[in-house]
Amino acid sequence: MNAFLTDLFISAQGWLFDRLVQPVLFALGLAGYVEMGFEGIEFVLMGILELGIAYTALRPLEAFWPAERWRNRRAVRVDVMYTLLNRLGIIPLAVFTLLAPAFMALDGWLRFHNVIPRQLEDWLPGLDTHPLASFLIYLLILDFAEYWRHRLSHTLGGWWALHGIHHSQRQMSFWTDSRNHLLDDLIAGIWFAGLSLLIGVPPGHFIGLLVTLRLVENLSHTNTRLGFGRFGDYLIVGPRYHRWHHAIDLPDGEAYRHGCNFAILLPIWDVLFGTLHLGAKLPATGIHEDSPEAMAARDDFWGQQKLGLILMWRALAPRRRRSGAT
């Protein structure tokens, strides 16, 4: 069965490449990107597969065991659009188009100067015969980095102006994972892909690592009362754990001034850095909008994109004024 599914996946990738992607690349004079185009199809197909798994596994949890019951799901529609744009490859393709030339140039410069990032297998030769162990170590490193990227997006005012779009949803569901400002997506892409390049993540691991983290994020945003138990909540980020991250009212205490539970996959990072909070009740989610324009943009895709840029400009304005005064 696994061999059949693998063959089916490879056949679909080859068909799409031959009939769609390759002709377009040649027509646009981008023959040098043929290999990247082939890999991009794999990314899109994995996104479709990931979406199918998430919907099949998580939508029933929301229907039969919800954290909140809503009279209608109208507010979720914009998150569905975000998810389709993301998983069907529209947003990743845009990010890829912007980042690919820069990363190709960086990779070429490093190789020209004989600076080739060493992989884990170079440090630990035994991992050559243990690909699962190699995958898990890379996952641990990237998850640690994702904790800090996420925490910084709450701490830095200009970045929070963008990331706050993700938190503005008051009907959080597994679709909410993809609700991000496009510039925030670009920053996250640079962070993840750049670190992967620097630590030498093998191409065969890259998409698997990304999909693993995204599936866990789908789960953690699900509108369900599901918890992993007294000890399980400290082992992997789940819906109860992450719901406190999206709480409309933050826990008391200086440690939670910018939020709590920033971990993406492993709660150990919140434990180590003092940002863990697990309350007894399930909180309401969202943020307190402080203007009519913010409230109006809550369920409007383009309104959110515009609002994020406006809020970022305002957040950076005091710094610009101080620089001018100096």
N, C-alpha and C positions, 0 to 999 in steps of 0.2 A: 504493500500500500504506500509506504514512504517513497519507494522508488518511482511508483506511478505518479505521485504528487510532484516529486522533484522533476520528472520528465515533463509533466504538464506545465510546470512553472517555467522551465527552460524553453519549452516550445512557444509559450505565450510571449516570453521576453524576446525570442528571436523573431517571431512574426511581427511584433510591434516595431522592432528595430528596423527590419527590412522594409516594411510597408509604410512606416510613418516617420520615424526619427531620422534615419540615415538620408532619405531623399531630401528632407527639409534642411539638414545640416549642409549637404552638398550644394543645394540651391542657394543657401545663404553664404557660401564660401567659408564654411566653418568645418572643413574636413579634419582639421587638427583636433576637433573635439569629439570625434567619432567614438573613441573609447569611453570618454566620460558620458556620452549620450547613452551608450549601452548600459553602463552602470546606473544611470539615472532611471532607466526603465525598471531595473530591479528595485530601486528605491520606491517607485510609484506602486509597483505590484505588491511589495511588502506592506505599503501603507493601506492598500485596499484589503489585503488579507488581515492586517491588524484591526482595521475598522470592523470587518466582519466578525472577528473574534470578540471584540469589545461589545458590539451590539448584541450578539447572541448570548454572551455570558452576563452582561451587566444590565441590560434593559429589563430582564425579568426581576432582578433585585430591586430596581426602582419601582416596578409595578406592584410587587407583592410584599416588599419589606422596606418601604420608604422612610427616610428620616423626616420628611415633610410631605404632606399631601396638598397638592395645588388644585384649585378649581379649573385652571386651564394651564397649558404649557406654552402659551404664546411667547413668553420671555425666553424660552429655550431656543426658539427658531434661529436667532442670530448666531447662537453657538453651533447649531447644526451647520450653518453656512460656513463658519470658520473651520469646522472639522472637515467638511467636504473639500474646501479649498486647500486645506493642509494635506489630508490623506490622499487626495487624488492628484497631488503633485503640483498644484498651481503655485502656492506660496513657496514650497521648497525649490521649485524650478526657478522662481524669481531670485530667491536667496542664492541658489547655486550659480545663476548667471552673473550675479554681482561678485560672488566670492571666488569663483573658479579661476579667473585670470590672476588674481592676487595670490592665491595659494599655489598655482602652477609656477608663478614667478618666484615665490619664496622657496618652493621645493627645488627649482632649478638653481637658484642662487646658493642654497645650502649644498647641493651636490657639486656645483662648480668649485666651491671652496672646500670641498672634501669634508663637509659637515653633514654627516648622515645620522639622523637620530637613531639611537640604539633601541632595539626592541627588548622586551622582557626576556625573550629567548636568548639574546646575546649575553645578558647578565646571568640568566639561569638556564643553561643549555638543556637541562632535563625537561624543560617545558615544551621542547619541540615534539615530544611524544605524548604530551598531555595538553591538548588544545582546550579542553574544558577548564583546566586549572588556569591556563593563560587567560582565557576569556573572563573568568571570575576576578582575577587580579586587576585586569584592565577596568572591569566594571567597578571595582572598589575605588580605584584611583579617580575615575571619571565622576562617580557619585559624590566623592568628597569635593571635587571641584564644582559640581553642580550645586551642592549645598551653599558654597560661598558665592557663586553667581546669584543664586536665588536670594540669599541674605543681603547682598549688596544692592539688589534691585529694590529692596524695601528700605535700605538705609540712605542711599544717595537720592536727594530730592528730585533731580532731573530724571533719573532712571525710574523712580517711583511714579512720576507723572505718566510714564508709559505703562509700567507694569500694573498700575492701579486699574487699568481697563480690565485686566483679567479678574480682579477682585470685585468689580462693580456688579457682577451677576448675583441677584438675590434668589434665584432659583437654580442653584448649583446642581449640575448633573454630570454624567460622564462625558458629555459633549463639551463641557466647560474647559477641559484640558487645553483645547486649541484656541480658546478665546484670548488672543494676544494682539497687542499693537504690532503692526508690521515691522516697525523699527526695533521693537523689543525682540521679535523673532530673528531679525538680522543680527543683533548683538549676541543672542543666544547661539546662533549658528557659528559666528566667528569664535566664540568662546569654546564651544564643543569641538568643532572641526580643527581649530588652531591647536588646542591641547592634544587632540588625537594625533595630529601630525608631529608635534614636538616629542611626544612619548613613544612614537613609532607604532601606533595601533595598526595591525595588519588590515588591508582592505577587506579580507574575508570576515573580520570581526566587527568592522565599523558599523554596518547596517544592523547586525544582530544586537550590538550594544545599544544603539539608538532605539530600536524597536522594543527591547526589553524595558528600558526606562519609560518609554511612552505608554506601554501597556500598563505599567504600574501606576503611572499618572492618570490614565483613564479610570482605573480602579479607585484610586484615592479620591477622585472628584465625584464618585457616584453618589446619588441621592439615596442612601440606604443606611439603615441602623447597624449594618454589619460591623462587627469588631472582631479582633483576633484573640480576645481573651486577655487575662491579666498579664501574661508574659508575652503573648504573641504581638501585642501592640508595640512592644519594644524591639521586635525583630524585623518587622517590615512595615513600611508606611501603608496604612489602609484608610478607608473612608472616615472612620471615627477620628483617627489621628489627624488627618489632613483637614477635616472640617473645622477644627480649632484654628488652623492656619487662616481659614477664610472667615472666621467669626467677625461679625459686624462690630462687636465690642471686644476689644483686646483684653486679655487678663491684666489684673493689676500688677504693678511692679516695674522697676526700671529695666529689668532684663527683657521685658516684653514691650518696650516702648515702640519698637518698629515691627513687632509681630512675634510669632512663635512657630515652632514646628516647620522649619524651613527645609528639612530633609526631603529628598525626592524618593529614595529607595530604602535607605537604612537609617532608622531613628538614632543610631549610635552617635551621629554627628551632633544632633540636638542635645543628647545627653552630655557629650564631652564639652560642648561650648555653652551650656546653660540656657538653651532656648526651647527646652521641652516643656509642654503643658498639656495635660490630659484632664479635663474636667469631667464631672460625673454626668452632666447633661449635654445634649447635643445643641450647640448654639445656632442662632440664625446666621445666615451668611450675607456678605455684601460689604459695602462701605457707605459711610454717611456723605452723600453728595452735598456740597456746600454752595451750589449755584443751579439756577434753572437750566442752564446749558448742559450741565453734567447729568441732570435728571433726564433731560430730553434725549441725550446720547446713549443712555443705558442700553437700549435695545436697537440701536441703529449702527450698522457696520461702519459706514463712512463718517457718521457723526462721531463715533469713537476714535477713528483715525485722526480726524481733525482736532478733536478735543485733546487727545494725547500730545500732539505737537504744541498746541496752545499752552497747555499746563506745563510742559517741559520748558518752553520759552519763559514763562513766568517764574518757574522755579530757578532758572539760571540767571534771571534779571538782577537780583540783589548782588550776585557775584560779579556781574559785569559792571554794576555801578560802583562797587568797592574797588574794582581794578582801575576804573576810570579816575576815581578820587585819588588813588594812590599815585 
